[in-house]
Amino acid sequence: QVQLVESGGGLVQAGGSLTLSCVASGSDFRINSLGWHRQAPGKQRELVATITRGGDTYYTDSVKGRFTISRDNAKNTVVLQMNSLKPEDTGVYYCKVVTVFRIYWGQGTQVTVSS
């Protein structure tokens, strides 16, 4: 069992920055990877970035060079630093934790980027 608490969403102007954080708590801490997905209005949910316990990272092409994912394995925390935000980055961002047993999702946090 894992509970994910997300924070950091909000409204920002294009070109600005925002930092999302996700803290995992519970009994299932056999974590293999942590990541962020987002769902824009009228769009399918998509992977934004992921990081393994070993530190390997992956970013979807649209955010490469602008977003940075990091984690603290001891604290079961994952952070998404978003820079040079664009209106198309608008959406609900979901934290995801992949453990040996299953995948856990956060409740989502809204990110709105104005033009």
N, CA and C of each residue as an Amber inpcrd file, in Angstrom:
protein
   345
   0.8280000  -1.1880000   0.0000000   0.0000000   0.0000000   0.0000000
   0.8710000   1.2500000   0.0000000   0.5600000   2.1740000  -0.9060000
   1.2860000   3.4320000  -1.0070000   0.2980000   4.5640000  -1.2150000
   0.4990000   5.6280000  -0.4760000  -0.2630000   6.8540000  -0.6640000
   0.6710000   7.9100000  -1.2200000   0.2360000   8.5840000  -2.2680000
   1.0420000   9.6010000  -2.9160000   0.4160000  10.9700000  -2.6970000
   1.2180000  11.8960000  -2.2190000   0.7600000  13.2540000  -1.9870000
   1.5290000  14.1860000  -2.9010000   0.8090000  14.8340000  -3.8040000
   1.4050000  15.7350000  -4.7730000   1.1890000  17.1820000  -4.3540000
   2.1180000  18.0210000  -4.7530000   1.9930000  19.4400000  -4.4840000
   2.7770000  20.2140000  -5.5310000   2.4920000  21.4990000  -5.6270000
   3.2440000  22.3700000  -6.5080000   2.5250000  22.8300000  -7.7530000
   1.3500000  22.3010000  -8.0070000   0.6140000  22.7310000  -9.1780000
   0.1020000  24.1480000  -9.0120000  -0.2930000  24.7280000 -10.1260000
  -0.8060000  26.0780000 -10.0820000  -0.8260000  26.7260000 -11.4420000
  -0.9450000  28.0310000 -11.4280000  -1.0080000  28.8350000 -12.6420000
   0.3000000  29.5760000 -12.8390000   0.8180000  29.5120000 -14.0530000
   2.0630000  30.1980000 -14.3700000   1.9890000  30.7150000 -15.8000000
   2.6790000  31.8060000 -16.0620000   2.7240000  32.3490000 -17.4130000
   3.7250000  31.5870000 -18.2710000   3.4850000  31.5990000 -19.5710000
   4.4080000  30.9600000 -20.4950000   5.8210000  31.4860000 -20.2810000
   6.7670000  30.5590000 -20.2850000   8.1490000  30.9120000 -20.0340000
   8.5490000  30.7990000 -18.5820000   7.5760000  30.6440000 -17.7180000
   7.8440000  30.5390000 -16.2990000   8.1970000  29.1310000 -15.8770000
   8.3330000  28.9630000 -14.5730000   8.7410000  27.6870000 -14.0070000
   7.7910000  27.2560000 -12.9060000   7.7720000  25.9640000 -12.6920000
   6.9500000  25.3840000 -11.6510000   7.6140000  24.0900000 -11.1970000
   7.4930000  23.7900000  -9.9240000   8.0700000  22.5700000  -9.3850000
   6.9940000  21.7130000  -8.7530000   6.8980000  20.4810000  -9.1960000
   5.9590000  19.5340000  -8.6380000   6.7070000  18.5440000  -7.7580000
   6.0990000  18.1690000  -6.6620000   6.6980000  17.1720000  -5.7990000
   5.6690000  16.1140000  -5.4430000   6.1700000  14.9430000  -5.1530000
   5.3170000  13.8190000  -4.7980000   6.0110000  13.0230000  -3.7130000
   5.3210000  12.8410000  -2.6030000   5.8630000  12.0890000  -1.4830000
   5.0500000  10.8240000  -1.2920000   5.7270000   9.7070000  -1.2620000
   5.0710000   8.4240000  -1.0840000   5.1850000   7.9660000   0.3560000
   4.1040000   7.4340000   0.8700000   4.1100000   6.8790000   2.2150000
   3.2680000   5.6140000   2.2290000   3.5510000   4.7470000   3.1780000
   2.8160000   3.5090000   3.2830000   3.7240000   2.3490000   3.5990000
   3.3020000   1.1660000   3.1960000   4.0270000  -0.0500000   3.5390000
   4.7840000  -0.6790000   2.3780000   4.4760000  -0.2910000   1.1600000
   5.1090000  -0.8690000  -0.0230000   6.1500000   0.0970000  -0.5620000
   7.3870000  -0.0860000  -0.1570000   8.4630000   0.7880000  -0.5870000
   9.5000000   0.0690000  -1.4320000   9.0940000  -1.0170000  -2.0440000
   9.9910000  -1.7330000  -2.9460000   9.8700000  -1.1120000  -4.3320000
  10.3380000   0.1210000  -4.4050000  10.1300000   0.9640000  -5.5650000
  11.1610000   0.7000000  -6.6570000  10.6690000   0.5110000  -7.8540000
  11.5340000   0.3450000  -9.0130000  11.7320000   1.6440000  -9.7840000
  10.6790000   2.4430000  -9.8680000  10.7850000   3.7080000 -10.5770000
   9.7100000   4.6650000 -10.1060000   9.9460000   5.9500000 -10.3660000
   8.9840000   6.9890000 -10.0700000   8.8630000   7.8770000 -11.2960000
   7.7040000   8.4670000 -11.4630000   7.5500000   9.2980000 -12.6370000
   6.3400000  10.1970000 -12.5890000   6.1980000  10.9390000 -13.6580000
   5.0830000  11.8540000 -13.8180000   4.4210000  11.6420000 -15.1680000
   3.1200000  11.6110000 -15.1520000   2.3090000  11.6060000 -16.3640000
   1.4340000  12.8430000 -16.3380000   0.9130000  13.1990000 -17.4850000
  -0.0020000  14.3260000 -17.5370000  -1.1200000  14.0370000 -18.5240000
  -2.2290000  14.7150000 -18.2970000  -3.3670000  14.6060000 -19.1880000
  -3.8590000  16.0070000 -19.5030000  -3.6470000  16.4110000 -20.7330000
  -4.1140000  17.7110000 -21.1860000  -5.5870000  17.6150000 -21.5500000
  -6.2860000  18.7390000 -21.5420000  -7.7020000  18.7190000 -21.9160000
  -7.9070000  18.0990000 -23.2880000  -8.7730000  17.1080000 -23.3600000
  -9.0690000  16.4520000 -24.6170000  -7.9950000  15.5190000 -25.1320000
  -6.9880000  15.2540000 -24.3190000  -5.8810000  14.4010000 -24.7360000
  -5.7980000  13.1510000 -23.8710000  -5.0850000  12.1630000 -24.3790000
  -4.8040000  10.9570000 -23.6070000  -3.7110000  11.2460000 -22.5860000
  -3.7370000  10.5030000 -21.5090000  -2.6770000  10.6350000 -20.5290000
  -1.3630000  10.1650000 -21.1500000  -0.3070000  10.9220000 -20.9220000
   0.9820000  10.5980000 -21.5010000   2.0810000  10.6390000 -20.4490000
   3.0890000   9.8440000 -20.6880000   4.2670000   9.8640000 -19.8340000
   5.0380000  11.1480000 -20.0730000   5.4270000  11.8040000 -18.9940000
   6.2330000  13.0110000 -19.0800000   7.6910000  12.6940000 -18.7890000
   7.9300000  12.0670000 -17.6600000   9.2900000  11.7380000 -17.2550000
   9.2610000  10.6190000 -16.2420000  10.3270000   9.8490000 -16.2140000
  10.4390000   8.7850000 -15.2360000  11.8890000   8.6590000 -14.8050000
  12.0820000   8.1500000 -13.6190000  13.4220000   7.9270000 -13.1010000
  13.4290000   6.6190000 -12.3320000  14.4400000   5.8130000 -12.5860000
  14.5610000   4.5390000 -11.8930000  15.2630000   4.7310000 -10.5690000
  15.2290000   3.7000000  -9.7530000  15.9050000   3.7600000  -8.4730000
  17.4050000   3.9520000  -8.6650000  17.9280000   3.4640000  -9.7720000
  19.3350000   3.6250000 -10.0690000  19.7060000   4.9760000 -10.6480000
  18.7020000   5.8060000 -10.9510000  18.9720000   7.1420000 -11.4340000
  18.8420000   7.3480000 -12.9280000  18.4920000   6.3200000 -13.6670000
  18.2780000   6.4870000 -15.1010000  16.9990000   7.2690000 -15.3410000
  17.0530000   8.2120000 -16.2680000  15.9080000   9.0700000 -16.5320000
  15.4340000   8.9470000 -17.9660000  14.1680000   9.2480000 -18.1500000
  13.5680000   9.2900000 -19.4700000  12.6140000  10.4670000 -19.5230000
  12.6330000  11.1690000 -20.6540000  11.7280000  12.2890000 -20.8750000
  11.0570000  12.1490000 -22.2210000   9.7950000  12.4820000 -22.2680000
   9.1370000  12.5410000 -23.5540000   9.7370000  13.6960000 -24.3500000
   9.7570000  13.5590000 -25.6600000  10.4640000  14.5140000 -26.5100000
  10.0310000  15.9620000 -26.2860000   8.7700000  16.1720000 -26.0390000
   8.2460000  17.5270000 -25.9340000   8.7540000  18.3020000 -24.7220000
   9.3190000  17.6100000 -23.7340000   9.7860000  18.3000000 -22.5340000
  11.2940000  18.2270000 -22.3580000  11.9740000  17.5330000 -23.2320000
  13.4230000  17.4100000 -23.1150000  14.0860000  18.7820000 -23.1500000
  15.0010000  18.9850000 -22.2260000  15.6950000  20.2540000 -22.1410000
  14.9830000  21.2870000 -21.3040000  13.7290000  21.0310000 -20.9490000
  12.9500000  21.9810000 -20.1590000  12.5890000  21.4390000 -18.7840000
  12.3350000  20.1390000 -18.7020000  11.9340000  19.5140000 -17.4440000
  13.0720000  18.6740000 -16.8930000  13.1350000  18.5890000 -15.5850000
  14.1090000  17.7430000 -14.9210000  13.4290000  16.9490000 -13.8200000
  13.6270000  15.6440000 -13.8420000  13.0660000  14.7960000 -12.8100000
  14.1880000  14.3620000 -11.8710000  13.8810000  14.3230000 -10.5930000
  14.8510000  13.8960000  -9.6070000  14.1330000  13.1300000  -8.5110000
  14.9050000  12.4190000  -7.7190000  14.2840000  11.6340000  -6.6530000
  15.2030000  11.4780000  -5.4600000  14.5950000  11.1980000  -4.3440000
  15.2980000  10.8800000  -3.1190000  14.7930000   9.5100000  -2.7010000
  15.5850000   8.4910000  -2.9490000  15.1500000   7.1280000  -2.6700000
  14.8430000   6.8990000  -1.1920000  15.6350000   7.4930000  -0.3280000
  15.4340000   7.3060000   1.1050000  14.1170000   7.9050000   1.5750000
  13.7230000   9.0140000   0.9790000  12.4960000   9.6900000   1.3830000
  11.3140000   9.3710000   0.4820000  11.5480000   8.5300000  -0.5150000
  10.4850000   8.1510000  -1.4440000   9.7920000   9.3700000  -2.0330000
  10.5950000  10.2920000  -2.4990000  10.0980000  11.5380000  -3.0480000
  10.5900000  11.7150000  -4.4780000   9.7180000  12.2020000  -5.3350000
  10.0890000  12.5100000  -6.6990000   9.6720000  13.9450000  -6.9980000
  10.5470000  14.6620000  -7.6870000  10.3230000  16.0660000  -7.9950000
  10.4280000  16.2790000  -9.4940000   9.5500000  17.0880000 -10.0140000
   9.6030000  17.4690000 -11.4210000   9.7730000  18.9750000 -11.4990000
  10.9430000  19.4040000 -11.9380000  11.2170000  20.8150000 -12.1450000
  10.8810000  21.1560000 -13.5840000   9.9570000  22.0710000 -13.7680000
   9.4880000  22.4350000 -15.0910000   9.8750000  23.8750000 -15.3910000
  10.6780000  24.0520000 -16.4150000  11.1200000  25.3690000 -16.8340000
  10.6320000  25.6640000 -18.2470000  10.6860000  26.9310000 -18.6050000
  10.2750000  27.3700000 -19.9430000   8.9220000  26.7890000 -20.3210000
   7.9910000  26.9070000 -19.4200000   6.6790000  26.3000000 -19.6190000
   5.9450000  26.9120000 -20.8030000   5.2040000  26.0570000 -21.4730000
   4.4150000  26.4400000 -22.6330000   2.9460000  26.1550000 -22.3640000
   2.0550000  26.8610000 -23.0500000   0.6270000  26.5860000 -22.8560000
   0.2690000  25.1200000 -23.0770000   0.9520000  24.4590000 -23.9900000
   0.6670000  23.0580000 -24.2460000   1.0910000  22.1310000 -23.1130000
   1.7880000  22.6630000 -22.1240000   2.1160000  21.8790000 -20.9360000
   0.9480000  21.8230000 -19.9610000  -0.0760000  22.5740000 -20.2240000
  -1.2460000  22.6110000 -19.3520000  -1.8900000  21.2320000 -19.2440000
  -2.2590000  20.8660000 -18.0420000  -2.9280000  19.6040000 -17.8320000
  -2.8740000  19.1890000 -16.3810000  -3.4290000  18.0390000 -16.1220000
  -3.3560000  17.4580000 -14.7900000  -2.1630000  16.5210000 -14.7510000
  -1.2920000  16.7490000 -13.8050000  -0.0800000  15.9590000 -13.6710000
  -0.2470000  14.9390000 -12.5560000   0.0770000  13.6960000 -12.8850000
  -0.0880000  12.5930000 -11.9540000   1.2450000  11.9650000 -11.6030000
   1.4870000  11.8230000 -10.3370000   2.6540000  11.1050000  -9.8650000
   2.4060000   9.6050000  -9.9910000   3.4300000   8.8740000 -10.3800000
   3.3230000   7.4290000 -10.5030000   4.5130000   6.7570000  -9.8290000
   4.2140000   5.7640000  -9.0410000   5.2480000   4.9740000  -8.3840000
   5.0720000   3.5250000  -8.7960000   6.1320000   2.9390000  -9.3070000
   6.1150000   1.5380000  -9.7200000   6.9180000   0.7300000  -8.7190000
   6.2560000  -0.1990000  -8.0720000   6.9150000  -1.0670000  -7.1100000
   6.9920000  -2.4770000  -7.6680000   7.5600000  -3.3590000  -6.8790000
   7.6280000  -4.7580000  -7.2630000   6.2260000  -5.3380000  -7.4190000
   5.2720000  -4.7980000  -6.6650000   3.9420000  -5.3710000  -6.6020000
   2.9230000  -4.7570000  -7.5560000   2.9680000  -3.4500000  -7.7180000
   1.9530000  -2.7810000  -8.5320000   2.3360000  -1.3410000  -8.8230000
   1.4690000  -0.6850000  -9.5570000   1.6330000   0.7270000  -9.8830000
   0.6660000   1.5570000  -9.0540000   1.1800000   2.6350000  -8.4750000
   0.3710000   3.5410000  -7.6800000   0.3140000   4.9040000  -8.3540000
  -0.8390000   5.5360000  -8.2560000  -1.0540000   6.8470000  -8.8550000
  -1.4550000   7.8750000  -7.8140000  -0.9800000   9.0810000  -7.9960000
  -1.4210000  10.1840000  -7.1760000  -2.7630000  10.6960000  -7.6500000
  -3.3210000  11.6310000  -6.9120000  -4.6380000  12.1620000  -7.2360000
  -4.6120000  13.1640000  -8.3790000  -3.4460000  13.6520000  -8.7050000
  -3.2930000  14.6240000  -9.7690000  -3.2460000  16.0440000  -9.2440000
  -2.4570000  16.8610000  -9.8980000  -2.3780000  18.2720000  -9.5610000
  -2.4320000  19.0880000 -10.8500000  -3.2250000  20.1290000 -10.8280000
  -3.4640000  20.9270000 -12.0290000  -2.3130000  21.8820000 -12.2930000
  -1.8570000  21.8910000 -13.5360000  -0.8680000  22.8580000 -14.0080000
  -1.4880000  23.6180000 -15.1630000  -1.5390000  24.9260000 -15.0320000
  -2.1020000  25.7600000 -16.0790000  -1.0630000  26.7920000 -16.5040000
  -0.7650000  26.8140000 -17.7890000   0.2100000  27.7460000 -18.3330000
  -0.5140000  28.6990000 -19.2710000  -0.5010000  29.9650000 -18.9400000
  -1.1660000  30.9630000 -19.7500000  -0.2140000  31.5130000 -20.8070000
  -0.7700000  31.9420000 -21.9230000   0.0300000  32.4490000 -23.0280000
   0.4170000  33.9020000 -22.8350000
